[in-house]
């Protein structure tokens, strides 16, 4: 999870406010490596590498990670590519720089990356979940397109779509590092199926010895039909390829920037 400014502690952000929220990206960022260790992302990173190389129409050496968060996916990607990461959270950037000192990290909004460079591939991870409208999604996809060299590949995962989403839904996991034990609860709820967002509530039960603290963090996340993801990628100019990701066959959006500007834009394959 990544790509956003630290925000109010337990207040659910306005559906029209996409500038900042989430204690996980501020005072609770230290918990992220506990509940989601970097080593857990190595297989995921390898699959991303395979897909980028499969669909890219140029050799992939340099990758832009939009919404890089704590750098856990970069931990695997850096074994294959030179990485530049962009994130708004200073706390997450600090974690990422410590984990991946060889990676270049820039503070900025993933929709307006603070770089003029072109890359061979662009990866957009969990931060895409914080695009609350189709306009936000379009801006994120446009940023990816604009920062790709011709023939470059773009990859993101449509993990939560209107068709796949079930509500309410709760996950509980347990994690321990040395003397810190964390019970992590994720609760997803969609109170209004007519809009494009759902509520994500995170609860952390943190035990240090006999001491227990309970922390709550709430987020608003985007929810769109898969067709909207595909159409948006095509509209900004990508040749959109069909793909799935992981053992659960989650829908993936893979876009290729046409090798030449005169090529037809937005072809869905």
HELIX and SHEET records of a PDB file:
HELIX    1   1 UNK A   23  UNK A   25  5                                   3    
HELIX    2   2 UNK A   29  UNK A   31  5                                   3    
HELIX    3   3 UNK A   32  UNK A   35  1                                   4    
HELIX    4   4 UNK A   38  UNK A   41  5                                   4    
HELIX    5   5 UNK A   42  UNK A   55  1                                  14    
HELIX    6   6 UNK A   74  UNK A   77  1                                   4    
HELIX    7   7 UNK A   90  UNK A   99  1                                  10    
HELIX    8   8 UNK A  110  UNK A  112  5                                   3    
HELIX    9   9 UNK A  126  UNK A  130  5                                   5    
HELIX   10  10 UNK A  134  UNK A  146  1                                  13    
HELIX   11  11 UNK A  226  UNK A  235  1                                  10    
SHEET    1   A 7 UNK A 104  UNK A 107  0                                        
SHEET    2   A 7 UNK A  82  UNK A  87  1                                        
SHEET    3   A 7 UNK A  62  UNK A  66  1                                        
SHEET    4   A 7 UNK A 119  UNK A 124  1                                        
SHEET    5   A 7 UNK A 148  UNK A 157  1                                        
SHEET    6   A 7 UNK A 250  UNK A 257 -1                                        
SHEET    7   A 7 UNK A 238  UNK A 245 -1                                        
SHEET    1   B 4 UNK A 169  UNK A 177  0                                        
SHEET    2   B 4 UNK A 180  UNK A 189 -1                                        
SHEET    3   B 4 UNK A 197  UNK A 208 -1                                        
SHEET    4   B 4 UNK A 211  UNK A 222 -1                                        
END                                                                             
